[in-house]
Amino acid sequence: MLSIKNLHASIDDKEILRGIDLEVKAGEVHAIMGPNGSGKSTLASVLAGREDYEVTQGSIDFLGNDLLDLGAEERAREGLFLAFQYPVEIPGVSSTNFLKTAVNQIREHRGQEPLDAVSFLTLIKEKMKLVEMDQSLLSRSLNEGFSGGEKKRNEIFQMAVLEPKLAILDETDSGLDIDALRIVANGVNQLKNSDNATVVVTHYQRLLDYIVPDFVHVLFNGRIVKSGTKELALELEEKGYDWIKEEVNEATA
Amino acid sequence: MSKDTQILEEFTSSEYKYGFESNIEADSAPKGLNEDIVRFISHKKEEPEWMLEWRLKAYRHWLTLEEPKWPNVTYPEINYQDIIYYSAPKQKVAPKSLDEVDPELRATFEKLGISLQEQKRLTGVAVDAVLDSVSVATTFKDKLAELGIIFCSFSEAVKEHPELVKKYIGSVVPVNDNYFSALNSAVFSDGSFCYIPKGVRCPMELSTYFRINAANTGQFERTLIIADEGSYVSYLEGCTAPMRDENQLHAAVVEIYAAKDAEVKYSTVQNWYPGDKDGKGGIYNFVTKRGICAGDHSKISWTQVETGSAITWKYPSCILKGDHSVGEFYSVAVTNNMQQADTGTKMVHIGKNTKSRIVSKGVSAGKSQNSYRGLVKVFKRAENARNHSQCDSLLMGDRCGAHTFPYIESENSTAQIEHEATTSKIGEDQIFYCTQRGIDEESAVALIVNGYCKEVLNQLPMEFAVEAQKLLALTLEGSVG
């Protein structure tokens, strides 16, 4: 589904990603871990198509498309979803209106008729249950005045409505209390099937107790320096990142 | 960023959709302005002597005035002798019913989406359409007359209801008020007139559509709305013009009189031709709009969505004379390319316990300049006057400007005046958030801008609100900053 080869990316001429290789297949859950500043969020942003970053080398194939050729909205329409670490507020735009615009533009892209108001409402009501979201949030301005937990839940709710092929969760666990974490993780797990894939970007192992990864990758200094199974995450939890840093430093010394 | 620049470029190429010209024969005055032209207009309109005298007085006063230079706009000097002050669509006989209106003329209004057909009843909007200088058709007159509501062209009102016109014309915007209102008073050719009798709630929206068609013509229409005690009316105004290379002058006057317990809601969607992306052509929109809350507990509410015109100079104002009277001003002003807008309001608190509210949303894009200018004045006897002003500016790109000039003058220590202002750039983060969900950039901008303007758009009557939203999207097509 997603094939990243030797990806280099920089911002303001500063290289952040220095050769990433990653294969994600349908049905898989990958966790990307790593210390602060290792490039985790940059990787998520580059995949989603944020324009601040410049890809200097490498290639990304997504479902047979050259991802780097596509604009952010085209990537989304092809089925790539990013759950933001910091979802922005858009004053005056209701969540309903926002999502309806998104759903119908994606449908148009796929050659489908736009959803009428009733079918759309039925759809979102059903999806709201998934993340135990309060209906009142729908008519409020998008993310405006939402608590940290509500914002993250809203991200997963949008993911549920848009049904992406590949979901990238960028630090979705940050700022969540344990109950909210469980709700968010439940939502993600229920959306999982053999046709889609999830990439979880996280700093802590905590989230991985709930969303169990098939693979864990450690990102450090813009490279994936170690890959393993979920046991690697537990090891990191126990020992921290220093031993990995040391390993890397020894190898490059 | 280069992408921004590129998108901004695309944006600046968005086209004006109402730029067609209708081939309607016109009956025009020669170019230029002097007393004879004023007499010519008055004669053409078959006006009574007092009306002519009133015009001449205005003209003579205008000669003593100088064009105001204080607005934050620049334009080449206007040659007032190079303008045609009267142009009427030629019709051999005055039409008795809509069927007799020139088909070409009707086609023009159809193109604008204004059906003059009586079927319009279904939408509950009565329309007075003003083409160039003359009101061409008013719908639903009879139905409104049953309630005692007078809704007709200004010239008709001068003939049919001289006592009302005589009493109220110039009572809110005096002849000597300012340069452009004096000019309008001298040469106004038509407009709309509306009277709502005591205790009557007008059952439908009243609407005027203004259209400048003939070349080199100025449009000087005049609207007078009188809401008698305890009455209510909601009034809509829309305007468009053909695309022309030369600038055209539009200097209108709107006067509103609200008696005790009366309420008037006046909504404008202004979409005059803004000129091309290099600033060639476009309408100079120099308009004086003012309402007086003459009676206690009366209310006047202005809502405007300004997207057109090369230059806008306009301050719909409220004089809060009656005790407990309320004035409101809700404005969205969007400027793009080389457009310049200097717009705002004046809230003059005279009566006790008067309240006013100002919500101004400016959106600047391209190389445009957008200024809010507002005055809140509290007179000595205006005990417990309250004002709340909120002025927000949204910038798109880095070549436009947003300015705020709030003036506050209070002579009463019990007054409470609050002013809030914000300036923001449309966030790249917001746009990226939208595009990441599959929404294209133009729709994202439209969504964000409409959200930003929501508070004002919510004030518009339903039908108008939809139109205004589309217009905002159209005006800002391709614009991402």
HADDOCK unambig.tbl for C-alpha pairs under 7 A between the chains (distance, minus, plus):
assign (segid A and resid 48 and name CA) (segid B and resid 436 and name CA) 6.66 0.50 0.50
assign (segid A and resid 50 and name CA) (segid B and resid 432 and name CA) 6.81 0.50 0.50
assign (segid A and resid 72 and name CA) (segid B and resid 435 and name CA) 5.67 0.50 0.50
assign (segid A and resid 72 and name CA) (segid B and resid 436 and name CA) 5.50 0.50 0.50
assign (segid A and resid 73 and name CA) (segid B and resid 435 and name CA) 4.44 0.50 0.50
assign (segid A and resid 73 and name CA) (segid B and resid 436 and name CA) 5.41 0.50 0.50
assign (segid A and resid 73 and name CA) (segid B and resid 437 and name CA) 6.60 0.50 0.50
assign (segid A and resid 73 and name CA) (segid B and resid 438 and name CA) 4.19 0.50 0.50
assign (segid A and resid 73 and name CA) (segid B and resid 439 and name CA) 5.77 0.50 0.50
assign (segid A and resid 73 and name CA) (segid B and resid 440 and name CA) 5.83 0.50 0.50
assign (segid A and resid 74 and name CA) (segid B and resid 438 and name CA) 6.49 0.50 0.50
assign (segid A and resid 76 and name CA) (segid B and resid 436 and name CA) 5.51 0.50 0.50
assign (segid A and resid 76 and name CA) (segid B and resid 437 and name CA) 5.65 0.50 0.50
assign (segid A and resid 76 and name CA) (segid B and resid 438 and name CA) 4.77 0.50 0.50
assign (segid A and resid 77 and name CA) (segid B and resid 438 and name CA) 5.15 0.50 0.50
assign (segid A and resid 81 and name CA) (segid B and resid 436 and name CA) 6.93 0.50 0.50
assign (segid A and resid 88 and name CA) (segid B and resid 429 and name CA) 6.84 0.50 0.50
assign (segid A and resid 88 and name CA) (segid B and resid 430 and name CA) 6.13 0.50 0.50
assign (segid A and resid 90 and name CA) (segid B and resid 430 and name CA) 6.73 0.50 0.50
assign (segid A and resid 90 and name CA) (segid B and resid 448 and name CA) 6.66 0.50 0.50
assign (segid A and resid 91 and name CA) (segid B and resid 451 and name CA) 5.86 0.50 0.50
assign (segid A and resid 91 and name CA) (segid B and resid 452 and name CA) 6.17 0.50 0.50
assign (segid A and resid 92 and name CA) (segid B and resid 451 and name CA) 3.76 0.50 0.50
assign (segid A and resid 92 and name CA) (segid B and resid 452 and name CA) 5.64 0.50 0.50
assign (segid A and resid 92 and name CA) (segid B and resid 454 and name CA) 5.79 0.50 0.50
assign (segid A and resid 93 and name CA) (segid B and resid 447 and name CA) 6.93 0.50 0.50
assign (segid A and resid 93 and name CA) (segid B and resid 448 and name CA) 6.88 0.50 0.50
assign (segid A and resid 93 and name CA) (segid B and resid 451 and name CA) 4.69 0.50 0.50
assign (segid A and resid 101 and name CA) (segid B and resid 439 and name CA) 6.87 0.50 0.50
assign (segid A and resid 102 and name CA) (segid B and resid 437 and name CA) 5.79 0.50 0.50
assign (segid A and resid 102 and name CA) (segid B and resid 438 and name CA) 5.50 0.50 0.50
assign (segid A and resid 102 and name CA) (segid B and resid 439 and name CA) 5.27 0.50 0.50
assign (segid A and resid 105 and name CA) (segid B and resid 438 and name CA) 6.49 0.50 0.50
assign (segid A and resid 105 and name CA) (segid B and resid 439 and name CA) 6.19 0.50 0.50
assign (segid A and resid 106 and name CA) (segid B and resid 438 and name CA) 5.93 0.50 0.50
